[in-house]
Amino acid sequence: MMDVEGGVYFGLDRIGTDIWNLLENPRRVTDLCAELERRYAAPLDVITADVCALLDRLIDEGLASVQA
């Protein structure tokens, strides 16, 4: 991903890319994590922690936002 305004490149691995693609349509974090749990063999608590860390970074960098 490229932040053209900031001139910064952000690389995502395969799972990060899946998360990014799933965010194309707004969804709750719990729904996002449940979908990833269905796709990958990992415990929900690990998925949730990893997703929240990625989302925090995307939000901090202005690449994602929280909707009420």
N, C-alpha and C positions, 0 to 999 in steps of 0.2 A: 504494500500500500504506500502511496505517496501523498504526503501533506504538501500540496503545491504552494499554499500560502506560506507555510513555515519552512519549506524546503527540507523536510525531514522524511526519510524513508522508514517504514515500519514493516518488518518481516513477520509473517505468521507461519507456524508449522501447519500440518494437515488439520489437526483438531482446531487450532485457532482459526483457520480458514473456514472450517465447518461452522464454528460459532459465528463468525462474521457473516456468512451467508444466511444463517438462521435469523440473524438480526435484521435482515432485509425487511421483514414484517415485524412491527412492534409486538413484543411478547413479555410476559412476566418472567423474572429470573427463575422462578420455580418451574415454570413450563419449559424453559430452555434447558435447565438441568435435567429434567425428566426425559426430554427428548434425547439428550446426550447419553443418559444412562441406558436408554433403549439401544443406542447405536454402539456403545463401547462397554466392554467388560471392566467396569471400575465401580467402586462404591460411591453412592450418591454424595456422601459427605466430602469425599476427595474431589469429585466433579464440582460440587458447589463451591468449595474453597478456590479451586483453580479458575472457575468461571468468574467468580467475584473479583479475583485478583486481576484477570484480564480486563474485565469491564471497568474496574477502577482506573486502570492505566489508559484505556481508550477514552474514558470520560475526562481524565486529567489532561490528555493530549487534545481534547476537543473533537475526537473522532466519533464519539457516541454521546447520547444524552439520555437522561431519565425522564420519562413521561409519567405524569400523575394519573 
